Amino acid sequence: SESEEEYEEEPAPKQKSASKKRKAAEEADEDEDEDDDSAGEDSEEEVPENRDRPRVKVDFTGINQKEKTLILSSRGVTSRYRHLMLDFCTMMPNSKKDAKLDTKNPQGAVVEVADMKSCTGAMFFECRKRTDCYMWLSKCPQGPSVKFYVENVHTMAELKLTGNHLKFSRPVLHFDASFDGQAHLRLIKEMLTHTFTTPYRHHKQKPFIDHIFAFYWEDGRVWFRNYQIVHPEGKEVRATGMTLSEAGPRLCLQPIKIFQGAFGGPTLYEDPGYVSPNIQRREQKKQDMGKYARKVQKKAERKAHARMNSLKPDELDGWAME
């Protein structure tokens, strides 16, 4: 009947041979490989968008990548010199700060602190009587080291100059031609280069050169200035070109002694024209004392002159009273 035909089972499908199954499997594998290749191409195109940008190629500066400078001061430092120290920490990406060093500890303790911080150099500000500041530059732990007397300090916050550059950007170091003339100046130049140069491929540095550290030798002192490189825009390009704008800080360093070791050792150089600030203040007091003595002496001479040249009594004085 028709109902029986409807419920009649459908005929079973024919089984494929082994050769046909093998061909079908190979075709399926080829389709999967093509899908994988297309997905791989899409992923390769999307990788640069998701991945961090590659590093910009940086020229080797001649300084080891692991070069680090320890910056610290002694107790009793004034606010001016503390702000100067913070300005140097802002400009040097390879710097490390530490707590103030007690004045009772020897200066050789700075070498131990630098060793604990894995630093190869040290910049130590030693303040005395809350007026005088001495800056030490040293290579740790072998040396050499240079001792400077710091003068004419002006910090970034104090100057409020128009210059402004990126934090931790690479500086260009400019030295006066006088640094190549004498042996001790060549050593000072090398110490300043190792201290202020940004290490090769430092992780904090920015691959931009937008400021200059300028060192000048004049009047037996090292004069430090920091300038921003200003690139003009628009119509000013042809008119002015590239200019410099001072950003600060500024200071003057008078070299006192150069030692063979770190914060001591045999003396390699000593400035014959250096006069201690204590002696300068003593001479100034002597001049002030001499000024007061001359004033007292002049007053006494005026009184003696008045007594010796006093007027004689007039004959008519008694007549007028009568």
C-alpha positions as CSV (number, residue, x, y, z in Angstrom):
1,S,0.0,0.0,0.0
2,E,0.9,3.7,-0.2
3,S,1.4,4.0,3.6
4,E,3.8,1.0,3.6
5,E,5.8,2.6,0.7
6,E,6.1,5.9,2.7
7,Y,7.5,4.1,5.7
8,E,9.8,2.0,3.6
9,E,13.5,2.5,4.5
10,E,15.7,4.5,2.1
11,P,18.4,2.6,0.4
12,A,21.9,2.8,2.1
13,P,24.5,5.0,0.4
14,K,27.2,3.4,-1.6
15,Q,30.6,3.1,0.2
16,K,33.6,4.9,-1.3
17,S,36.6,3.0,-2.3
18,A,40.0,3.5,-0.6
19,S,41.5,5.5,-3.4
20,K,38.5,8.0,-3.4
21,K,38.8,8.4,0.4
22,R,42.5,9.1,0.0
23,K,41.9,11.8,-2.6
24,A,39.2,13.4,-0.5
25,A,41.5,13.5,2.5
26,E,44.3,15.1,0.5
27,E,42.0,17.8,-0.9
28,A,40.8,18.5,2.7
29,D,44.4,18.9,3.8
30,E,45.2,21.3,1.0
31,D,42.2,23.4,1.8
32,E,43.3,23.6,5.5
33,D,46.8,24.6,4.4
34,E,45.4,27.4,2.2
35,D,43.3,28.6,5.1
36,D,46.3,28.6,7.4
37,D,48.4,30.5,4.9
38,S,45.7,33.2,4.4
39,A,45.3,33.5,8.2
40,G,49.1,33.7,8.6
41,E,49.2,36.5,6.0
42,D,46.5,38.4,7.8
43,S,48.3,37.9,11.1
44,E,51.6,39.1,9.6
45,E,49.8,42.3,8.4
46,E,48.3,42.8,11.9
47,V,51.5,42.2,13.9
48,P,53.1,45.6,13.4
49,E,49.9,47.3,14.7
50,N,49.8,45.2,17.8
51,R,53.5,44.9,18.5
52,D,55.6,47.8,19.9
53,R,57.4,49.9,17.5
54,P,61.0,48.9,16.9
55,R,63.8,50.8,18.6
56,V,65.3,53.7,16.8
57,K,69.0,53.1,15.9
58,V,71.2,55.0,18.3
59,D,74.8,55.7,17.7
60,F,77.4,54.4,20.1
61,T,78.6,57.2,22.4
62,G,81.7,55.5,23.6
63,I,80.3,55.0,27.2
64,N,79.5,51.6,28.5
65,Q,75.8,50.7,28.6
66,K,76.0,50.0,32.4
67,E,77.5,53.3,33.3
68,K,75.6,54.8,36.3
69,T,76.3,57.9,38.4
70,L,75.4,58.2,42.1
71,I,74.3,61.7,43.1
72,L,74.1,62.6,46.8
73,S,75.0,65.3,49.3
74,S,76.2,65.8,52.8
75,R,74.0,66.9,55.7
76,G,73.7,70.7,56.1
77,V,73.1,71.3,52.4
78,T,71.1,74.5,51.6
79,S,68.0,74.6,49.5
80,R,69.9,76.1,46.5
81,Y,72.4,73.3,46.3
82,R,69.7,70.7,46.9
83,H,67.7,72.0,44.0
84,L,70.8,72.0,41.8
85,M,71.3,68.3,42.7
86,L,67.7,67.6,41.7
87,D,68.2,69.4,38.4
88,F,71.1,67.2,37.6
89,C,69.0,64.1,38.4
90,T,66.4,65.4,36.0
91,M,68.9,65.8,33.2
92,M,70.8,62.6,33.6
93,P,68.8,59.4,33.0
94,N,71.6,57.2,34.3
95,S,71.7,58.9,37.7
96,K,70.7,57.4,41.1
97,K,69.9,59.3,44.2
98,D,70.7,58.3,47.8
99,A,70.1,59.7,51.3
100,K,72.2,62.5,52.7
101,L,75.6,61.4,54.0
102,D,76.4,62.2,57.6
103,T,79.4,64.6,58.0
104,K,80.9,62.3,60.6
105,N,81.4,59.6,58.0
106,P,84.5,59.7,55.9
107,Q,84.2,60.6,52.2
108,G,85.3,57.1,51.4
109,A,81.9,55.9,52.4
110,V,80.6,57.3,49.1
111,V,82.5,54.5,47.4
112,E,80.7,51.9,49.4
113,V,77.3,53.4,48.7
114,A,78.2,53.5,45.0
115,D,79.1,49.9,45.1
116,M,75.8,49.0,46.8
117,K,73.9,50.9,44.0
118,S,76.0,49.3,41.3
119,C,77.3,52.8,40.2
120,T,80.6,53.3,38.4
121,G,80.7,57.1,39.2
122,A,79.8,59.5,41.9
123,M,78.8,63.2,42.2
124,F,79.0,64.3,45.8
125,F,78.0,67.7,47.1
126,E,79.9,68.5,50.3
127,C,78.5,71.6,52.1
128,R,80.3,73.4,55.0
129,K,79.0,76.1,57.3
130,R,75.8,76.2,55.2
131,T,77.6,78.6,52.8
132,D,80.4,76.8,51.0
133,C,79.7,73.9,48.5
134,Y,82.3,71.6,47.1
135,M,81.5,69.1,44.3
136,W,83.3,65.8,43.9
137,L,83.4,63.9,40.6
138,S,84.9,60.4,41.0
139,K,85.2,57.1,39.2
140,C,84.4,54.3,41.6
141,P,86.1,52.4,43.1
142,Q,89.6,53.0,41.5
143,G,89.4,56.8,40.8
144,P,90.5,59.3,39.7
145,S,88.5,62.1,41.4
146,V,88.3,65.9,41.0
147,K,87.3,68.4,43.7
148,F,85.6,71.6,42.6
149,Y,84.5,74.7,44.5
150,V,81.0,75.6,43.3
151,E,80.2,79.3,42.7
152,N,77.5,81.4,41.0
153,V,74.7,78.7,41.2
154,H,71.3,79.4,39.5
155,T,68.8,76.6,39.3
156,M,66.1,76.0,36.7
157,A,63.2,77.2,39.0
158,E,65.1,80.3,39.9
159,L,66.1,81.5,36.4
160,K,62.7,80.9,34.7
161,L,64.4,81.0,31.3
162,T,62.6,80.5,28.0
163,G,64.4,77.3,27.1
164,N,62.7,73.9,27.6
165,H,63.7,70.5,26.4
166,L,62.5,66.9,26.9
167,K,63.3,65.1,30.1
168,F,66.1,62.4,29.7
169,S,66.7,63.4,26.0
170,R,70.3,62.9,24.7
171,P,72.5,66.0,25.1
172,V,75.3,67.2,22.9
173,L,78.5,67.9,24.9
174,H,80.4,71.0,23.8
175,F,83.8,71.8,25.3
176,D,85.9,74.9,24.8
177,A,89.2,74.4,22.8
178,S,91.1,75.3,26.0
179,F,90.3,71.9,27.4
180,D,92.8,70.3,25.0
181,G,95.7,72.5,25.9
182,Q,96.9,71.2,29.3
183,A,97.0,67.7,30.9
184,H,94.8,68.5,33.9
185,L,92.1,70.1,31.7
186,R,92.1,67.0,29.5
187,L,91.5,64.9,32.6
188,I,88.7,67.2,33.7
189,K,87.1,67.0,30.3
190,E,87.2,63.2,30.4
191,M,85.6,63.2,33.8
192,L,82.8,65.5,32.7
193,T,82.2,63.4,29.6
194,H,81.8,60.2,31.6
195,T,79.5,62.0,34.0
196,F,77.1,63.8,31.7
197,T,77.1,61.6,28.6
198,T,74.0,59.4,28.2
199,P,75.0,55.7,28.1
200,Y,74.6,53.7,25.0
201,R,71.0,52.4,24.6
202,H,69.9,53.4,28.1
203,H,66.3,52.3,28.8
204,K,65.3,55.7,30.1
205,Q,66.8,57.9,27.3
206,K,64.9,59.4,24.4
207,P,66.5,59.2,21.0
208,F,66.2,62.9,20.4
209,I,69.0,65.5,20.5
210,D,67.3,68.8,21.6
211,H,69.8,70.4,24.1
212,I,73.5,71.1,24.6
213,F,75.7,70.9,27.7
214,A,78.3,73.6,27.1
215,F,81.5,73.8,29.2
216,Y,83.8,76.8,28.9
217,W,87.2,77.4,30.5
218,E,87.7,81.0,31.6
219,D,89.4,82.7,34.5
220,G,90.6,79.4,35.9
221,R,87.1,78.0,36.2
222,V,84.7,75.8,34.3
223,W,81.5,77.5,33.3
224,F,78.5,75.3,32.7
225,R,75.5,76.2,30.6
226,N,72.5,74.2,29.3
227,Y,70.9,75.3,26.0
228,Q,67.9,74.1,24.1
229,I,68.2,73.6,20.3
230,V,65.3,75.6,18.8
231,H,64.1,74.6,15.4
232,P,62.1,77.6,13.8
233,E,58.9,77.0,12.0
234,G,57.2,78.7,9.1
235,K,58.7,81.9,7.8
236,E,61.4,82.0,10.5
237,V,63.3,79.1,8.9
238,R,64.9,81.2,6.2
239,A,65.3,84.2,8.3
240,T,66.9,82.9,11.5
241,G,67.6,79.2,11.2
242,M,68.5,77.0,14.1
243,T,69.0,78.9,17.4
244,L,69.9,78.2,21.1
245,S,67.8,79.1,24.1
246,E,69.2,78.7,27.6
247,A,67.2,76.4,29.9
248,G,69.4,76.3,33.0
249,P,70.8,75.5,35.4
250,R,74.1,77.5,35.4
251,L,77.1,77.3,37.7
252,C,80.8,77.8,37.9
253,L,83.3,75.2,39.0
254,Q,86.8,76.1,40.2
255,P,89.0,73.0,40.3
256,I,91.0,72.7,43.6
257,K,92.7,69.3,43.5
258,I,92.8,66.1,41.3
259,F,93.5,62.9,43.2
260,Q,94.6,59.6,41.8
261,G,92.2,57.5,43.8
262,A,88.5,57.8,44.6
263,F,88.0,60.7,47.1
264,G,91.7,60.6,48.1
265,G,95.1,59.3,47.2
266,P,98.1,60.9,45.7
267,T,97.6,64.5,44.4
268,L,98.0,64.8,40.7
269,Y,97.2,68.5,40.4
270,E,96.6,71.4,42.7
271,D,95.4,74.9,41.7
272,P,98.0,77.4,42.9
273,G,95.6,80.3,42.5
274,Y,92.8,78.9,44.7
275,V,92.1,80.8,47.9
276,S,89.9,79.2,50.6
277,P,86.6,81.0,51.3
278,N,87.5,81.0,55.0
279,I,90.6,83.1,54.2
280,Q,88.5,85.4,51.9
281,R,86.0,86.0,54.7
282,R,88.9,86.6,57.2
283,E,90.5,89.2,55.0
284,Q,87.1,90.9,54.5
285,K,86.7,91.1,58.2
286,K,90.1,92.6,58.6
287,Q,89.2,95.3,56.0
288,D,86.0,96.0,57.9
289,M,87.9,96.2,61.2
290,G,90.4,98.6,59.6
291,K,87.6,100.8,58.3
292,Y,86.1,101.1,61.8
293,A,89.5,101.9,63.3
294,R,90.1,104.6,60.7
295,K,86.7,106.1,61.5
296,V,87.5,106.2,65.3
297,Q,91.0,107.7,64.6
298,K,89.5,110.4,62.4
299,K,87.0,111.3,65.0
300,A,89.7,111.6,67.6
301,E,91.9,113.8,65.3
302,R,88.9,116.1,64.7
303,K,88.4,116.6,68.5
304,A,92.1,117.3,69.0
305,H,92.1,119.8,66.2
306,A,89.1,121.5,67.7
307,R,90.8,121.9,71.1
308,M,94.0,123.2,69.6
309,N,92.3,125.8,67.4
310,S,89.7,127.0,69.9
311,L,88.7,130.7,69.6
312,K,90.0,133.2,72.2
313,P,87.5,134.9,74.4
314,D,86.2,138.2,72.9
315,E,86.9,141.5,74.9
316,L,83.4,142.8,74.2
317,D,81.6,139.8,75.7
318,G,81.7,141.3,79.2
319,W,80.9,144.8,78.1
320,A,77.6,143.7,76.5
321,M,76.5,142.1,79.8
322,E,77.2,145.3,81.8
